[in-house]
Amino acid sequence: MHKLIGAKISDISRHLPGELFIGEIRVIIIDPHNHILPYWFREFLANRSSLVAVRIDAHHDMFHCCPALPAREGRDAFEYISRLMPSLYSYSREKVNEGNFTAPAFHCGIVAALYHFRPKDNKMDAYGRVSGSVSIGEPKTTERRGNHGESKGRRIVWDESFTDLQGSSAKTFPVPKKVALNDFSRDMQDCILPIAVGFDLDGLYENGDKGSSSPDEIINDRLAMVRRVLDSIARPQFICLARSQTPRSYIPAEVVDRAQNSALNLIWKIYA
């Protein structure tokens, strides 16, 4: 982990993952969004509590069918996660991808509920809702053994017995609840669980936006919507920015630094 206090944006892009502090908020900068997984697990241990994930992203990243982690074998949950930590960094890079990394976090009880905000549509989806210290209606997981090819071995999948699902095969995902931003704000006011923000920069500008308005105009318009979300969160435990340049680019390489700089400036205005 590189400390990036005072670093230029060009330096940040060369030294990932990176970390800086804005006010007292820890901001972590990664590339593919699945690299957030160990930080979720680490925060679970630090707080001895499940997290509420608030994700600002063009995509839900709620697919499943990823390799299972080692069996818990009856150990205390915190002891079990502590033992997993050394292997979680390689797991997040080699075993899951940018589309399915949330499933193991739900499976291990790391994430209690997840709110997904799409700035382009100005819409919020909820995979579970938080009420004080408990979550309600979060998607459930199970494990199954694959039969062939890449599905051999135990896999984490959404449990259709308890969760309404959409899609098929590896691109199955839970059906979310639509949440008004005012209702989200009330959920955050009542929430006493730790909150982790995951901010994928393709939520500000994505490849499909090319040829419409100027990148700066689109980024600024979407940041105004993002501000409503961040203003509802008094103090997240950390904010993770994902540049989304690998394994393929979800935001044009010539725009990503500008989007990152704009996101950091907004975080500064709110939390510094």
C-alpha positions as CSV (number, residue, x, y, z in Angstrom):
1,M,0.0,0.0,0.0
2,H,1.5,3.3,-1.1
3,K,0.9,6.5,1.0
4,L,-0.1,9.2,-1.4
5,I,-0.4,12.3,0.7
6,G,0.5,15.3,-1.5
7,A,0.9,13.0,-4.5
8,K,-0.1,14.2,-8.0
9,I,-2.8,12.3,-9.9
10,S,-0.2,11.0,-12.4
11,D,1.8,9.6,-9.4
12,I,-1.3,7.9,-8.0
13,S,-2.0,6.1,-11.3
14,R,1.5,4.5,-11.2
15,H,1.4,3.4,-7.6
16,L,-1.7,1.2,-6.9
17,P,-3.1,0.4,-4.5
18,G,-2.7,3.8,-2.9
19,E,-4.0,5.5,0.2
20,L,-4.5,9.1,1.3
21,F,-6.5,10.9,3.9
22,I,-9.1,13.6,3.2
23,G,-10.0,15.1,6.5
24,E,-10.0,12.0,8.6
25,I,-11.5,9.8,5.9
26,R,-9.2,7.1,4.5
27,V,-9.4,7.0,0.7
28,I,-8.1,4.0,-1.1
29,I,-7.4,4.0,-4.8
30,I,-7.4,0.7,-6.7
31,D,-7.8,-0.3,-10.3
32,P,-10.3,-3.1,-10.9
33,H,-13.1,-2.8,-8.4
34,N,-12.7,-6.4,-7.1
35,H,-9.6,-5.3,-5.4
36,I,-11.8,-3.7,-2.7
37,L,-12.6,-7.1,-1.2
38,P,-9.7,-7.3,1.3
39,Y,-10.5,-3.8,2.5
40,W,-14.1,-4.8,3.3
41,F,-12.8,-7.9,5.2
42,R,-10.2,-5.8,7.0
43,E,-12.9,-3.3,8.1
44,F,-15.1,-6.1,9.3
45,L,-12.3,-7.2,11.6
46,A,-11.5,-3.6,12.8
47,N,-15.1,-2.9,13.7
48,R,-16.1,-6.5,14.6
49,S,-19.2,-5.8,12.6
50,S,-20.7,-6.4,9.2
51,L,-20.6,-3.4,6.9
52,V,-23.1,-1.5,4.8
53,A,-21.6,-1.0,1.3
54,V,-22.6,2.1,-0.7
55,R,-21.5,1.7,-4.2
56,I,-21.4,4.4,-6.9
57,D,-21.0,2.6,-10.1
58,A,-22.3,2.2,-13.6
59,H,-22.6,-1.6,-13.0
60,H,-24.1,-3.6,-10.1
61,D,-21.3,-6.1,-10.0
62,M,-23.7,-8.6,-8.3
63,F,-23.1,-11.7,-10.4
64,H,-22.1,-14.9,-8.6
65,C,-20.5,-18.3,-9.3
66,C,-17.0,-17.6,-7.9
67,P,-14.7,-20.0,-6.1
68,A,-15.6,-20.7,-2.4
69,L,-13.3,-19.7,0.4
70,P,-11.9,-22.4,2.8
71,A,-14.6,-23.9,5.0
72,R,-15.2,-22.2,8.3
73,E,-15.1,-25.5,10.3
74,G,-17.0,-24.0,13.3
75,R,-14.4,-21.4,14.2
76,D,-15.4,-18.0,15.6
77,A,-16.2,-15.7,12.6
78,F,-13.5,-13.1,13.5
79,E,-10.9,-15.8,14.0
80,Y,-11.8,-17.3,10.7
81,I,-11.6,-14.1,8.8
82,S,-8.3,-13.2,10.5
83,R,-6.9,-16.5,9.3
84,L,-8.1,-15.8,5.8
85,M,-6.6,-12.3,5.5
86,P,-3.2,-13.3,4.1
87,S,-4.8,-15.2,1.2
88,L,-7.6,-12.6,0.5
89,Y,-5.4,-10.4,-1.6
90,S,-4.6,-13.1,-4.1
91,Y,-8.2,-14.3,-3.9
92,S,-9.5,-10.9,-4.9
93,R,-7.1,-10.7,-7.8
94,E,-7.1,-14.3,-9.1
95,K,-10.4,-15.9,-8.1
96,V,-13.0,-13.2,-8.5
97,N,-13.5,-10.6,-11.1
98,E,-15.0,-7.1,-11.4
99,G,-18.5,-8.5,-11.9
100,N,-18.8,-11.0,-9.0
101,F,-16.7,-9.8,-6.1
102,T,-19.7,-8.9,-3.9
103,A,-21.0,-12.4,-3.6
104,P,-18.2,-13.7,-1.3
105,A,-18.6,-10.6,0.9
106,F,-22.3,-11.4,1.5
107,H,-21.5,-15.1,1.9
108,C,-19.0,-14.5,4.7
109,G,-21.3,-11.9,6.4
110,I,-18.9,-9.1,5.7
111,V,-21.5,-7.0,3.9
112,A,-24.9,-6.8,5.5
113,A,-26.6,-4.7,2.9
114,L,-25.5,-3.0,-0.3
115,Y,-26.9,0.2,-1.9
116,H,-26.0,0.8,-5.5
117,F,-26.3,4.2,-7.0
118,R,-26.1,4.7,-10.8
119,P,-25.3,8.4,-11.4
120,K,-26.2,8.2,-15.1
121,D,-29.8,7.3,-14.3
122,N,-29.9,9.0,-10.9
123,K,-31.3,5.8,-9.4
124,M,-30.6,3.8,-6.3
125,D,-31.0,0.0,-5.9
126,A,-30.8,-1.8,-2.6
127,Y,-29.7,-5.3,-2.0
128,G,-31.0,-5.4,1.5
129,R,-31.8,-2.4,3.6
130,V,-30.2,-1.4,6.9
131,S,-32.3,-0.5,9.9
132,G,-30.2,0.6,12.9
133,S,-27.8,-2.3,13.6
134,V,-29.6,-4.9,11.5
135,S,-30.2,-5.6,7.8
136,I,-33.5,-6.6,6.2
137,G,-34.0,-8.5,3.0
138,E,-30.3,-8.9,2.0
139,P,-29.6,-11.6,-0.7
140,K,-28.6,-15.0,0.5
141,T,-25.9,-17.3,-0.7
142,T,-25.1,-21.0,-0.7
143,E,-22.4,-23.2,-2.0
144,R,-22.6,-25.8,-4.7
145,R,-20.1,-28.1,-6.4
146,G,-19.5,-27.6,-10.1
147,N,-19.4,-30.4,-12.6
148,H,-17.1,-29.4,-15.4
149,G,-14.6,-26.9,-16.7
150,E,-14.0,-23.8,-14.7
151,S,-17.0,-24.6,-12.4
152,K,-15.2,-27.6,-10.8
153,G,-14.9,-27.3,-7.0
154,R,-17.1,-25.5,-4.5
155,R,-18.7,-22.3,-5.8
156,I,-20.5,-19.4,-4.1
157,V,-23.8,-18.8,-5.7
158,W,-27.0,-16.9,-4.8
159,D,-29.5,-19.1,-3.1
160,E,-32.7,-19.1,-5.2
161,S,-34.6,-20.7,-2.2
162,F,-34.4,-17.3,-0.4
163,T,-33.6,-14.7,-3.0
164,D,-35.4,-13.6,-6.1
165,L,-32.9,-13.9,-9.0
166,Q,-32.6,-12.6,-12.5
167,G,-30.4,-13.7,-15.4
168,S,-28.9,-17.1,-16.0
169,S,-25.7,-19.1,-15.4
170,A,-22.7,-17.0,-14.1
171,K,-24.6,-13.8,-14.9
172,T,-27.4,-14.5,-12.4
173,F,-27.9,-11.6,-9.9
174,P,-30.4,-10.8,-7.1
175,V,-33.4,-8.6,-8.0
176,P,-32.9,-5.3,-6.1
177,K,-35.4,-3.1,-4.4
178,K,-35.8,0.4,-5.9
179,V,-35.1,3.0,-3.2
180,A,-35.8,6.8,-3.4
181,L,-32.8,8.9,-2.4
182,N,-34.9,10.4,0.5
183,D,-35.4,6.9,1.8
184,F,-31.7,6.1,1.4
185,S,-30.9,9.2,3.4
186,R,-33.2,8.1,6.2
187,D,-31.6,4.7,6.2
188,M,-28.2,6.3,6.6
189,Q,-29.4,8.5,9.4
190,D,-30.6,5.5,11.4
191,C,-27.7,3.3,10.5
192,I,-25.2,2.4,13.3
193,L,-23.2,-0.1,11.3
194,P,-19.9,0.9,9.7
195,I,-20.4,2.2,6.1
196,A,-17.9,1.7,3.3
197,V,-18.2,3.6,0.0
198,G,-17.0,2.1,-3.2
199,F,-16.8,4.6,-6.0
200,D,-16.1,3.3,-9.5
201,L,-15.1,6.1,-11.8
202,D,-17.0,4.7,-14.7
203,G,-20.0,5.9,-12.8
204,L,-18.9,9.4,-13.7
205,Y,-18.0,8.7,-17.3
206,E,-18.0,5.4,-19.3
207,N,-17.0,4.3,-22.7
208,G,-20.6,4.6,-24.0
209,D,-20.6,8.3,-23.2
210,K,-18.1,9.1,-26.0
211,G,-19.6,11.4,-28.6
212,S,-22.3,13.0,-26.5
213,S,-21.5,16.0,-24.3
214,S,-18.0,16.9,-23.3
215,P,-16.5,14.7,-20.6
216,D,-16.2,17.5,-18.1
217,E,-19.8,18.4,-18.5
218,I,-21.0,14.8,-18.0
219,I,-18.7,14.3,-15.0
220,N,-19.8,17.5,-13.3
221,D,-23.5,16.7,-13.9
222,R,-23.1,13.2,-12.4
223,L,-21.0,14.5,-9.5
224,A,-23.9,16.8,-8.5
225,M,-26.1,13.6,-8.2
226,V,-23.3,11.8,-6.3
227,R,-23.1,14.6,-3.8
228,R,-26.7,13.9,-2.7
229,V,-25.6,10.4,-1.9
230,L,-22.4,11.3,0.0
231,D,-24.1,14.1,1.9
232,S,-26.3,11.5,3.4
233,I,-23.3,9.6,4.9
234,A,-22.0,11.4,7.9
235,R,-18.6,9.6,8.0
236,P,-17.9,6.5,6.1
237,Q,-15.2,4.2,7.4
238,F,-13.4,4.5,4.1
239,I,-13.9,5.4,0.5
240,C,-12.5,3.3,-2.3
241,L,-12.0,4.7,-5.8
242,A,-11.7,2.2,-8.6
243,R,-10.1,3.4,-11.8
244,S,-11.4,0.4,-13.8
245,Q,-8.6,0.2,-16.4
246,T,-8.0,-3.5,-16.2
247,P,-8.6,-6.3,-17.2
248,R,-10.4,-4.0,-19.7
249,S,-11.1,-0.3,-19.6
250,Y,-14.6,0.7,-18.5
251,I,-13.7,4.4,-18.6
252,P,-11.5,5.9,-21.4
253,A,-7.9,6.1,-20.3
254,E,-7.8,9.8,-21.4
255,V,-10.6,10.6,-19.1
256,V,-9.9,8.6,-15.9
257,D,-7.4,11.0,-14.3
258,R,-9.9,13.9,-14.7
259,A,-12.7,11.8,-13.3
260,Q,-10.5,10.8,-10.3
261,N,-9.4,14.3,-9.6
262,S,-13.1,15.5,-9.7
263,A,-14.1,12.7,-7.4
264,L,-11.3,13.6,-4.9
265,N,-12.3,17.2,-5.0
266,L,-15.9,16.4,-4.2
267,I,-14.8,14.1,-1.3
268,W,-12.6,17.0,0.0
269,K,-15.5,19.5,-0.2
270,I,-17.8,17.2,1.8
271,Y,-15.5,15.6,4.4
272,A,-12.4,17.8,4.8
